[in-house]
Every structure is written in structure tokens, then in C-alpha cells.
């Protein structure tokens, strides 16, 4: 395959390109990066560096993904106790040093929280966007530590919940013992600073997405455990190609059971969220909207309101959004970019209700909402039974 620095395929080349992409993804050949924009698909193919292969083993040795004392100390520093708002730091960062092998780590800056949110996979990112779009969450803790020892519940320290009667849990060690799966709980050996003797302690587990919400009964939390498909909750992901350990499935189910039971003790439901349950079009639309949610605009508040009302009135008439934005550009002036930002931000904030179940773009009519995404997934946000 000829290596070129950049390439914009024609329709004739597209079939060949897809075959190349498929074969490259399943071989030890060049690494293929794809970039999508509104006009065309671009590909850049970069040969693997020789020094990458030589340093692969060395690089894997510095990754901090396995249980060890240094990693346990880092998690404790970040999570014992956890901080809130912009000061929150997850137990595991979406970095090359900390993200699990074969993960797809990414960070998304979310202005209302004032910080970047760390995701370890595409399913987790899609679930995150759905949760943020709902507008129901007051706070989010991704990568929240599940303490091995007895501890206060997740609402402890959450200022809006001060005054509520909060219960604690027994910790993952006692939960695992009661469930008969203690042999699967991760442990590490540490050196006691006082006696100098080595002893075994439980290594903390980390959750995926812990949402903080409010209803008429007060503040509560909901824990999302995120996988690619429902089947992945019963068996570990087998993407590595390595032969799994004989008891890998049992250990995987034990991990899920301990997390669910520990949170159940403090009335926090654990919701199994499968990426396959979120339609592809919904995820794609939310990614497009999220990219605009934090962008600044030069549109004045009065003009912004007029733009939103005009869009609301013309969308049901199946007028291509581009034509409406061009009309508003002549009416209000400014930059087309700003008008596009008003549109996407208004949809993200649910000021304009559109159909998220089908792909949309500004060069086509956008369908008005007939089925709310938030209502459809409402059961994922409900509090646990007392």
C-alpha cells in the first residue's frame, strides 16, 4: 500500500479505501487515522515507527493499570474523600499511563461542571452524553472509588444534600465475603510504615458513572455500569485475543455483583447501561450537539431569543435549517457560525425539541420531536427503592 500524507477520496476510491481500512485494522501494518468533516472523508496513513515496536514492552511496564501500592495511594489521594464540582478528580484518568489496555480513553470538557470528564471507552462516552443531555444531573462522579472498608454513602459531602438522613455501607470486602466471592476481590501487599511488615489489603474498585439527581423526595444518586452490549455484563470483553483465565467469567460476574450490592445498601440503584441500547443516530446527534455546547457567541440575548423562536416556527414546516439560518443572517447580521451555534446549543439545552432518533444536518429539514429521548430512557435516572 502506498503511503501518502493526506488523501481525499473520490466516490470511485471509496470502496478501495474501506477495504484498505478493514485490512489495516486487522493486521500489523500501518496505522490508519480517519477524520470526518461535513464535506468529505480524509485519511492519513502513518507507518509504525521502528522504535515503537522496540519500546512496546518497555512502555507497557510503565502503565499504571494493575493493582499496586502506588496506584492504591493515588486513588486514595484523589478519592478519600472525593471532591466536588470542578475540583473532582476521578480515581483513574483517561491517559496513556492510566487507561486500561485496549480502552478508548477520552476527555470531554463540560462547562457546567467546570472540568473535563474522563471516559475509558466509546460506550461510556455515549452514555455520558445521554446523561448530560437529559439535564437531570446536578453532579457527576466518573471513576468513583468503591471503598473496600465500611464508609459513608456517595451523598456524604454533597452540599445540596446536607440535612438528609444518609446511610453508610459495609465496603466491598464485607460485601464480597457475604456473597461468597471474596476470592475474586483484588488485593495488594503493602509494607506497614510502623512495623515494617508486609500485609494484604483490599484494592479499591472503580465505578463508571455516578449521577447525582433530585426529585420531590430529595437528592439521590444513580450508578451506571456501562458495557458495549448486555452480554458483556455476564462475561468479560474478549477483545485482546488472549485466552481468558478459567474463572474469568465468574470473576467478572462477581465484580458486577459486589458493586451492585454495595450501592444497594445505600439505596443507590446500579443500572446496566448497554451501548447497543442507545441508537447510533442518537449518539451521533448528541456528539454533534455537545461539540457546540461550550462555544461562545456574539449574538445578543434579544436576538438569540428571536432566532430560537423563528427556528421553532419553521422546523415543523420542513424548511431546511440552512435556509432559515441564511434568512436570520440577513435579518440580524453577524456570522453564520454564531447562528449555527445558537441552533445547536438550543437543541442541546432542549429549548428547541427535535427528533434525535434520526441523523440531522443543517442542509436538510430537521424533524420536530415526536418521542423524547429523555422520557424514553427515564428509567435509567430513577432513584432506588428504600
Secondary structure, DSSP 8 states (H G I E B T S, - for coil): ----S-EE--HHHHHHHHHHHHHHHTSSS-EEEEEE-SS-EEEEEE---HHHHHHHHHHHHT---S--HHHHHHHHHHHTTB--GGG---SS-SSTTTS-TT---EEEEETTTTEEEEESSHHHHHHHHHHHHHS--SEEEET-EE-SS-EE-TTTT-GGGTTS---EE-HHHHHHHHHT-GGGS-EEEEE-TTT--EEEEE--EE-SEEEEEEETTEEEEEEEEEESSGGGGTS---TT-S---TTHHHHHHHHHHHHHHHHHTTT-EEEEEEGGGS-HHHHHHHHHHHTTTT------HHHHHHHHHHHHHHHTTT--HHHHHHHHHHHH-S-HHHHHHHHHHHHHTTSS-B--SS---TTS---B-SS-HHHHTGGGG-----
